[in-house]
Amino acid sequence: MKPGKPLRDLRTYGRLEAFNALFVPAIATYFGWPGDVAGGVVLALANLAVVIGLVVGAVYWLALAARLKGDPAPMRRALILADRAQRPLLAVVVLSVIAVSWLIAARGLTLPAGIAATATLLAALEYVNYYHVQLQHFDNLADWRKLVRGKGFRRAHMARDLAVWRKTASR
């Protein structure tokens, strides 16, 4: 199969998610490193949540591109990863929300707390975007038009693939 635009886009999504799995925590750590251990733990927790979500997303998009090229094996591995990562990711996001809330309540909205809060928000959005509903509509004109016309959000691509995989894997 000759690579077309959709295939290139999927690989680009995967590569961007993989890059961001390194870039976002690095930037958050550089600009938001607090002067104490408690703040460092909160930032590390937020960064961990971001990394898990972005790695799962990267693996999924690259596997989807491979599946479109006729190789289903990477998708099976991606869905196993996504399945195994869902609960730990949700747990880390929830813990990060609690930790960031405590940090802001105890110390106020400092730059490190704000950066940890932003990383936590990004991780929560990644979780929803991959495991529940597609939040990203700005990169596809058809999706954007549906959203603007009031058609709402649709189920996430990975959530649909994961549901099918879970049904067949449980047989």
N, C-alpha and C positions, 0 to 999 in steps of 0.2 A: 504494500500500500504506500503510495506516495504521500508524504506528509502535507496536509492541507492546513488552512488557517485554524480550524478547531483543535487539531492535534498540536500545532505549535502553541496555541493559547493554553492548552492543558499543561504542556511541559513548562511553559513560562510560569503559570500559576505554581506548579510544583517547585520550580527553582526559586521563585520569589519567596514562597513560604519557608523553604530551607534556608535561604539567605537571612530572612527575618528571624528565624529561630536563633541565629547567632547575633545578628545586628541589634535587635530590639533589647535583649538583656544586656548586651555590651554597652549600649547607649544609656540604658536605665542605670546601670551600675556606675558608669563614668560620671553622669550628672547627678545621680541621686544617692550616692553612697553616704550613709549617715555616719555620725561620729561615735555611735555606740553599737553594742552587740545586738540589742533588741531590735533596733531599726534595721540593722544588717540582716537579721533573721527574717524580718517581714519582707524586705526587698528580695531576698533570696527565694522566699516562698512565692512571691508574685512572679519572679523571673522563671521559676520552675513551672508554674502554671502556663505561662506564655510558651515556653519551650515545648512542653508536651503537646499543647494544642497545635502549634505550628508544625511540629514534626509529623504528627498524625496527618495534618492537611497536606503537607508536602508529599508524603508517601502515597496518600490517596490519589492526588492529582497525577503524579508520575505513573502510578499503576493504571489509572484510567486511560492515560495516553497509550500505555503499552497494550491495554485491552483493545483499544481501537485499532491498533496495528496488528491484532490477531494473537497476542500473547496473553492468555488469561491468568497465568501463574502469579504475576506480581499483584493482581487484584485480590486474589485469595489471601496472600500474605498481608496485604494492606488492610483487608477487612478483619483478619485475625488481630492485627495490631490495634485497629480502631475499637474492636470489641473489648479487648483486654485493657485498653487505655481509658475507656469511657468513665468508669466509676472512679479510678484514681484521679483522673483529671477533674471530675466534678468535686471530689473531696478536697483536692488542693486548691481549687478555686474558692470553695466555701471557706476553707481555713484561711485563705488569703484575705477574703472579704472581712472575716472576723478580726484577723490580725491588723489589717489596715484601719479598720474602724476603731480598734483599741488604740492604735498608734495616734490617730488623729484626735481621739477623745482625750488621751493622756497628754499630748504634747502640742496640739494644735496643727493647723495645716502648714507644715513646713515644706520646703522643696523636696526633701527625701520622701516624706509621707505622700506628697502629691504625685511624685513619680511612681511610687509603689502602688498608689491607688489607680493611676493610669494604666500601669502594667496589669493590674488585677482586672480592670474593666476590659482591656484588650483580650485577656484570657477568657473572661466570661463570654464576650462576644464571639470569640473563636469557637467556644464550646457550643453555643446556640447555633451558630452558622454551620457547623459541621454535623452536629448530632440531632438537630431539630428543624429549624426553618432557615431558609436562605435569606440572609440579611443583606448580602452584597448585590446590589442592582445597578450600580453605576457603570459597570464595564460592559453591559450587554443592553443594547437599545431596546430590544423586544421585552426583556425583563423590566427595564425602567418604565416603559409605556404601560405595561400591565399594572405595575405598582401605582403609577400616577393616575390611572383610570379607576383606581379603587378595587382592583382585583386582589389586592393584598399580597401577602407573602406566601411562597410555596414551600413545600417540604424540601429540606436540604438534599442535594444529590447523594452525599455519603449516607445520610439517614435512610434514603430509599434503598440504596445498594446493601446497606448493613441489614435492613429488615429482611430483604430477600435472602441474603446469606445466612442469617440466623434461622430462618425457617428451614432452609435446606440442610444446614449443619446440624440441626436438632433431630433430624430423621434418623 
